[in-house]
Amino acid sequence: MEKEIMTVSQVAEYLQLSEMSTYKLVQEGKIPAFKIGRHWRVKKEDITEFIEKLKRGERL
């Protein structure tokens, strides 16, 4: 079963970005995310939408 909720580390690996770049995108609100305690989590469907926006040439 594929994970629905991903850590920033998993998102970085999925997008083939560094963890620092991914944290920056999350903290700037460019990738929708939420915190559980001190840890950021991202819904897989939000990553899919983020990719689609990039493909359409939308500004982040």
N, C-alpha and C positions, 0 to 999 in steps of 0.2 A: 504494500500500500504506500502510495506516495504521500509525503508529508504535506500537510496543508499550512502549517505554521513553520517558518524557518528562522534560524538565528541569523545575525548579520554575517557571521562566518560562512554559513551555508549559502546565503544570498551572494556573497562575494565570489564564492566558488562557482555558483550557477551562472553569474554574469561575467565571469573571468575578469574580475577587478580585484584590486588589493582590498584588504579589510578596511584600511584607513579611508580609501576613496568611498567605499560603501557606507561607512559610518558618517562621513561628511554628507553624502546624499540623503541619508536618513535624518540626520540632525537638521539639515536645511529644509526638510519636508518635501524633498523632490521624490523620494521613495516613501510612500505612506507606511508608517510603522507605529507600533505602540510599545509601551514599556510594561514589563512585569517585574516589579521590584526595580533593580538597577539594570536589567537586561532588556535590550531591544528585541522585538519580534516582528516579523513581516509575514503577511498572508501571501501565499503563493499566487493567488488570483490578482493581488495588487502588483506583483512583479510582472505578471503577464500583461496587465493594463499599462504599466510603465513602459514595457518594451513596445507595445502597440503605439503609444504616444510618440515614442522616438521614431518608429517606422513612418508615422504620418508626418514627421517633421515638426511636431508641436514643440514649443519652447517649454522648458522645465522651470 
